[in-house]
Amino acid sequence: MTKSDLIEAVAAKGSLTKDKASIVVNSIFDLMVDALKKGDRIEIRNFGNFTVRKYPAYTGRNPKTGKPVKVGEKSMPFFKVGLGLKAKVDKK
């Protein structure tokens, strides 16, 4: 499912126009991104949790030249599936 598919599904299910459904979907994604940027945790019951994991700096290697390259620390989003979603996907 793509973002445009999601917008169409929200529009159909909520009896909304595609423009209004687009605003809803984009607003939800924007709010989630803002929360993760602040370091907040997003918990959606029976779906899953979104968190940000911090990774320290390390020395990597350039695959072309083989020379060491310093890679700075980074923060990456992480999703952990909830039990309800896991059970529904597994059809239990």
matplotlib code that plots the C-alpha trace (Angstrom):
import matplotlib.pyplot as plt

x = [0.0, 1.4, 0.6, -1.8, -3.6, -3.9, -5.3, -7.9, -8.8, -9.2, -11.4, -13.6, -13.9, -14.5, -16.7, -14.2, -12.8, -9.4, -8.1, -9.4, -8.2, -4.7, -4.7, -5.5, -2.9, -0.2, -1.0, -0.7, 2.7, 4.0, 2.9, 4.7, 7.9, 7.8, 7.4, 10.3, 12.5, 11.9, 12.9, 9.3, 8.0, 4.9, 2.7, -0.3, -2.0, -2.3, -0.3, 3.2, 5.7, 7.9, 11.1, 14.4, 17.6, 20.9, 24.0, 27.5, 30.2, 32.5, 35.2, 34.0, 35.8, 35.4, 34.5, 36.2, 39.5, 39.6, 40.6, 39.1, 36.3, 34.8, 31.1, 29.3, 26.7, 23.2, 19.6, 17.4, 13.7, 12.8, 9.4, 8.5, 5.3, 2.5, 1.0, -2.4, -1.0, 1.3, -1.7, -3.9, -1.1, -0.5, -4.3, -4.5]
y = [0.0, 3.4, 6.7, 7.6, 4.2, 5.0, 8.5, 6.8, 4.3, 7.0, 9.0, 6.1, 4.9, 8.3, 9.7, 12.5, 14.1, 13.0, 16.5, 16.3, 12.7, 13.9, 16.6, 14.0, 11.5, 14.1, 15.7, 12.3, 11.6, 15.1, 14.8, 11.5, 12.8, 15.9, 13.6, 11.3, 14.4, 15.5, 12.0, 11.1, 7.5, 6.8, 4.0, 2.8, 0.0, -3.3, -1.8, -1.1, 1.4, 3.9, 5.0, 6.6, 4.7, 6.5, 4.9, 6.1, 7.3, 4.7, 4.2, 2.6, 1.7, 3.1, 0.0, 1.5, 2.5, 0.5, 3.7, 4.3, 6.8, 8.4, 8.0, 10.4, 9.4, 9.1, 8.6, 6.1, 5.5, 2.0, 0.2, -2.7, -4.5, -4.9, -8.2, -7.3, -6.6, -9.6, -11.9, -10.3, -10.7, -14.3, -14.9, -16.3]
z = [0.0, -1.0, 0.6, -2.2, -1.7, 2.0, 1.2, -1.1, 1.6, 4.2, 1.8, 1.1, 4.7, 6.2, 3.4, 2.7, -0.4, -1.4, -0.6, 3.0, 3.4, 2.1, 4.8, 7.5, 6.4, 5.9, 9.3, 11.1, 9.4, 10.2, 13.8, 14.1, 12.5, 14.9, 17.9, 16.8, 16.2, 19.8, 21.0, 22.0, 21.8, 19.8, 21.1, 19.1, 21.1, 19.2, 16.3, 17.6, 19.0, 17.2, 18.9, 18.0, 18.5, 18.8, 17.3, 18.3, 15.8, 14.4, 11.8, 8.6, 5.4, 1.9, -0.2, -3.3, -1.8, 1.4, 3.4, 6.8, 7.0, 10.1, 10.4, 12.8, 15.3, 14.1, 15.2, 13.4, 13.7, 14.9, 14.9, 17.1, 16.2, 18.7, 19.7, 18.2, 14.8, 15.0, 15.8, 13.0, 10.4, 11.5, 11.5, 15.0]

ax = plt.figure().add_subplot(projection="3d")
ax.plot(x, y, z, "-o")
ax.set_aspect("equal")
plt.show()
